[in-house]
Amino acid sequence: MLTVRKSQDRGHADHGWLHSFHSFSFAGYYDPAHMGFGNLRVINEDRIAPGTGFGTHGHRDMEIISYVLSGELAHKDSMGNILGIPPGDVQRMSAGSGVMHSEFNHAPGQATHFLQIWIEPNVRGIPPSYEQKTFAEASKRGALCLVASPDGAQGSVTIHADASLYAGLLNAGEAVTLALNPARKAYVHLVRGGLTVNGNALSGGDAALIENETALSLTHGHDAEVLVFDLAA
């Protein structure tokens, strides 16, 4: 079973300095039909205006992934990490027993466009930790590159959750298939461009929620950047 959720059906918040689209209920956006999918709890598509950002705030017992699309995200946390996150990097922060952090766009003339992703952990109260890795465009071109997994396989960042995250870039005649366990769930988020997912046409910001399927087929990409989640049911 595959259900398409269109980009315009997401929640939206305009704070002036921040424009955010919420795939699932978050902050002031509440939709009881979209509280998460499997153990995927948050996908926020954020655009931070130049010279602004999220001040220091706390998280606890959540696996948080930042995926930057354009601009650069400046990260600072209570573990002592002070890093910039450029496009192509994937950042993982395990909040565990508690962490404080801030995220800013220090660029004077460019918005920072990124995805903030939260996945519910399978362990709680662990010491907080941080990891950041670069994934070359070539590794995602016409393929699904594993960027986050429970065991850090294939050079991915390690998340303390029963989930895996793939990133892909597809154009023209490029096509990708991925075997699915029908006892699990899969979630496809099309970041940008156009793509056909198991015969269903998606546009940027659209998502496909998949259950009880044995395979995922991605075809007819047009400047497509896509994230695919393999999730606990």
Secondary structure, DSSP 8 states (H G I E B T S, - for coil): -EEEE-GGGSEEEE-SSEEEEESS-BTTB--TT-S-BTTEEEEEEEEE-TTEEEEEEEE-S-EEEEEEEES-EEEEETTS-EEEE-TTEEEEEE-TT-EEEEEEE--SS--EEEEEEEE--SS-S---EEEEEE--HHHHBTSEEEEEETT-GGG-EE-SSSEEEEEEEE-TT--EEEE--TTSEEEEEEEEEEEEETTEEEETT-EEEEES-SEEEEEEEEEEEEEEEEE--
